[in-house]
Amino acid sequence: MTLATDLGTLLLAGFVGYLVISKAPNTLHTPLVSGTNAIDGIVILGGITLLATGAASDPFSKALATIAVGFGTSTSTVASW
């Protein structure tokens, strides 16, 4: 896949996710947040594992893993409030 395809997929997923979440009733807030926190936990654990084991050897992979951990942590913290 090319970078343009990957970015297009990311933007489309973000747009669809926003539309779905914005139309969800308030009673679904807690289940949606718990699902988001679970996904964030997987992302954080995966990023830390890649960084700790040295599997992310080149600088680009290390940067992506670091960004994933940062986004996962911030999303989990912000979405819970």
Sequence and secondary structure as in RCSB ss.txt:
>XXXX:A:sequence
MTLATDLGTLLLAGFVGYLVISKAPNTLHTPLVSGTNAIDGIVILGGITLLATGAASDPFSKALATIAVGFGTST
STVASW
>XXXX:A:secstr
  HHHHHHHHHHHHHHHHHHHHTS GGGHHHHHHHHHHHHHHHHHHHHHHHHHT   SHHHHHHHHHHHHHHHHH
HHHHH 
